[in-house]
Amino acid sequence: MRVRLSLPDPFVGAWVDYIRFALRAPMIGWRESAMGIKRFRRFVPIVETAPSAREYGSVLRSAYLLVMASRIEGGASIEAYFQQLYGEVRRIMQRGGDNLTQLYMAVVLTGLVMSLFTAVMPALPGMGLLMLVGMSIVVMLMSPKAHYITITELDFTAVAGAVATYLVTSIVFNHPNLSVSVGLLAYGLTALPNTIRDYRLRQSMRLRVLNSFNELTTKPVPTPLIDLSPIERALKPLWEDARGSGAQHLVAWANVLVTEFLGIIGNVTGYGLIYGLMVIGVGAGVSVGMFTWVLSLIWKSLQYATQAGVSIPFVGGLGINNYYSAIGTGFLGGSMILDHRLGVLIGGLLGIIAWVFLHPYFVLSP
């Protein structure tokens, strides 16, 4: 059994529609091209009557490519027509890629600030973990979907193993905080084959797509795109348009557009890897390294108080909160790099490391 989750993809779907329009408009006209694309169909009557896109504000600015095509059509050769549309589509995709990169940077900064804030609030144990998990979900929803999020029998087995490991660690060994990390790590290790499969599918996606489009010019029966990722599913109508045209220059234009599209997707996922590693490294360094050092200094200065039996709840809160923040930064970083499975694996691993260093400071009393 394998269930594929179709998460929304606000950028890739729009980019593919822009690419299809830029490919079809020089051949069949901007109006017919727009009517064949659901996203642009409702803008056709407005574009036909609008003297200026500015008069319609943001409603028509989202379909500025249609306005541009309607002004160019009839006054330029097919090649010049395509080149102008290609330049605009490229600008739109690059701007979207820049927005996603800025989103990653905002997530990194916000995640670090939130982890530091919740770490020093003794009344909020675990709040940093919940906030960072929520940010991870936002990142997965906004990022390009280079592979499907799937649920398989192995995931159910991993969940059962995680619950069993949590109960054993919590009840038998009496370590309820440690049981959270151990349970997450048990799930991540059990589901590791699925993580490796998703990683391989993601890494080979670009080569699969380019080979399929290149075969349109090299083989009489080209290999069609296989629905192995949301990106390939979105590009399938474009592949069919290029194959059905029978025109070599149209196929060449499709290859140019797809290569540019995949290049921007690759840049975005590359930044996801960089910022994900940054979240893991900085988050672990702050939550585990810095606060272990800070708590050790506080512990030395408060030894007399603890020997006297005085409870220090604020210092104890620092240890527990940073422990959960370490788990959260691992989950956020792994989700930015790949998906939730890698996030759970890294979060559980960082949690165990944090527990080793921080658990002596969970309760500062003899």
Sequence and secondary structure as in RCSB ss.txt:
>XXXX:A:sequence
MRVRLSLPDPFVGAWVDYIRFALRAPMIGWRESAMGIKRFRRFVPIVETAPSAREYGSVLRSAYLLVMASRIEGG
ASIEAYFQQLYGEVRRIMQRGGDNLTQLYMAVVLTGLVMSLFTAVMPALPGMGLLMLVGMSIVVMLMSPKAHYIT
ITELDFTAVAGAVATYLVTSIVFNHPNLSVSVGLLAYGLTALPNTIRDYRLRQSMRLRVLNSFNELTTKPVPTPL
IDLSPIERALKPLWEDARGSGAQHLVAWANVLVTEFLGIIGNVTGYGLIYGLMVIGVGAGVSVGMFTWVLSLIWK
SLQYATQAGVSIPFVGGLGINNYYSAIGTGFLGGSMILDHRLGVLIGGLLGIIAWVFLHPYFVLSP
>XXXX:A:secstr
 EEEE    TTHHHHHHHHHHHHHHHHH HHHHHHTSHHHHTTHHHHHH S GGGGTHHHHTTHHHHHHHHHTTS
S HHHHHHHHHHHHHHHHHHHHHHHHHHHHHHHHHHHHHHHHHHT TT TTHHHHHHHHHHHHHHHHS  SS EE
EEHHHHHHHHHHHHHHHIIIIIS  HHHHHHHHHHHHHHHTHHHHHHHHHHHHHHHHHHHHHHHHHHH SS    
  SSHHHHHHHHHHHHHHHH  HHHHHHHHHHHHHHHHHHHHHHHHHHHHHHHHHHHHHIIIIIIHHHHHHHHHH
HTHHHHHTT   HHHHHHHHHHHHHHHHHHHHHHHHHT HHHHHHHHHHHHHHHHHHHGGGSS   
